[in-house]
Amino acid sequence: MKEKKKRFIGFYDYTVVLTYIGLCCSVVGMTQAINGRYRIAVVCLALSGLCDMFDGKIARSKKNRTEEEKMFGMQIDSLCDVVCFGVYPAMICWLLGVRSILGWIVICFYCVCSVIRLGYFNVLETKRQQTEDGANKFYHGLPITSMAIVLPLVFMLQVFLSDEVFLFALYLSLFVVGLLFIVDFPLKKPNNTVLTVLVLVVAAAVVVMILCSKFHIPKLGFPNTGFFDWLSRRIVG
């Protein structure tokens, strides 16, 4: 029997819906961050992390997935993670004031580490699925979704810290979390109880942030290095 030709590329079933919802939350959050609505942006990041926590469990609930569907789901998950937990947190931090030359270095370091982590995960997971079924029980290094937990907690600290210390915390969190993405150490995947605790902790941080944040974001301009002034003069003249 001849296989029916598809009208659209890709695979369309419930196993990837939550991944797409998480991506949409991040895209909406980006627009809010650009408009200065940082509280909403951080909430959207937390929602993206919540979606990522459970999309794998939903995908594995479908028992008759083909190898192509499994590979597609893995690739889609990683591609969305690059946006949601790589570019998006870096963008929030830049808008919040991580804008010096050191800030550029830290943001680029974080983004490069996130891409390295996801690329390496795809290689390992592809090899693993060829020999065994089910989910891997351990992470290699810190999972990229961790930034959806770390950034809301750091943002909550703004209630208790000065603007300068809060800004330093953003620098530090980008560097440390990025580094832990690529350091190879075994980290056991959390069970449902631990996941519930993490969700409650992030929810509490978000509530504190919304209700109590002083929200005095440091107003730092574009890096005054003179480089772009020099470059524009060279281009024009």
Helices and strands as residue ranges (DSSP letters): G 14-16, H 17-34, H 38-60, H 67-81, I 82-87, H 88-96, H 101-129, E 138-140, G 144-146, H 147-156, G 157-159, H 163-182, E 186-188, H 192-212, H 227-236
